Amino acid sequence: MVSRRAPRQARVPDDRLVYAVGDIHGRRDLLDELLSRIEADQARRAPAETLVIFLGDLIDRGPDSRGVVERLIDYAAGPVACRFLMGNHEEVFLKALRGDLRALRFLIRIGGRETILSYGIDEEEYRALDFAELMASLQARVPQSHVDFLAGFERWVEEGDYLFVHAGIRPGVPLEAQKDSDLRWIRDDFLRHREDFGRIVVHGHSISDDADLRPNRIGIDTGAFASGKLTAIALQGGERWFLSTGPSA
């Protein structure tokens, strides 16, 4: 794990067991594996009120974005409480589905081709259609239940001394005044900030080889779509530990 010094002591309530899952990016296979690891980890611990937080970027880049969305719609209807944060990729996908052709072009640039194909548009059709035709075909294939699910994602989640966001926060700006563009897209100004944020910020969006532990933040985007490593942080009381997919987990 990348660390310059240990993060400050932080807690969630002792009767809470919180898991946060990093960027999935269309890897349904890794999502299934990690959820199984979370279930097994939860079963080993004393009964607690459990919450699973998904930090956003469910879609794009990996081969099965539709499968990820369907799996998590089902998971959200199950017995474990869960909350979902809006990632920058969901933001662009939703804009495209509302008919924004510029957003569709940008979506393809950032890995949306794989998402489009996962919704049943084959390679031949994808190559043959112009952007307006591709838009219409995609709108016809994405179920409204998927649109509603993604559109309901939150901006942030607070649990004890932890703040969960997709990308990060703008230093020096109160939480209530944070812009969506920063919560979903920020990188350098957040990542380079060395002062305390008031809470430990748990985030995805910026890839590291392993969980990135800093005194003021913890990054858990381990590039699952390419690395095969999907990571979650687990929190209970003053403890924190990590779960991940792959043979070295």
C-alpha positions, 0 to 999 in steps of 0.5 A: 500500500502506498503511504507516506505516514499512517492516516490519523486515527478515525472511527465509525460507530462500534455497532456499524460495519462499513464497506466501500467499494472502488471503481468497478468499470464494467467488471461484473466478474470482479464485482461478484468476487468482491461481494462474495469476499465482503459476505464472507468477511461480514460473517466472520465478525460480530453482528453489526449494522452493515452498510456497503458504499459504492464509490461510483464509476460502475460503467465504461472500459470493462466488458460488462457495464450492463451486467454490473448495473443489473447486479447492483440493482438486485443487490440494492434490493437485498438485505444489506443496506447500500448507497451509491455515489455518482461517478464522472462516468455515470454523469457523462452516460446520463447526459448522453442518454438525455440526447446530448451528442457532445456527451456521447462523443466524450463518453466514447473517448473515456471508455463508453464504447464497451458500455454501448456494446454491453447494451446489445449494439454489436460491432458492425452496427456500432461502426455503421451508425453516425452519432445521432443514430447511435444515440437513438439506438442506445436510448432504445436499449438502456432500460428505464430502470437502469437510468432511474437507478443511476440518476438516483446516485448521491454526491457523498456519504458521511459515516463517523470520521469518514467522508466518502466521495467519488473523486475528492473535494476542493480544499478549503471549501465547505462540504455543502458548497462543493461543486459536483464537478469537483466531487466527480472529477477533481484530481491534482488539487485534492491529491496534492493537498497535505492538510487535514480535511476534517474527516478522512476522505475515502475516494476512487477515481485516481488509480493506484496499484494498491490502496493509497493511504495518506494522513488525510485521505484513502484512495481505493481505485486500483484500476480493476478494469485493467489490473483485475484488482477491485478493492474495498475498504472495511471499517468498524470502530477504530479498525480499518482493513482491505479486501480485494480480488485476485490471487494475491488478495 
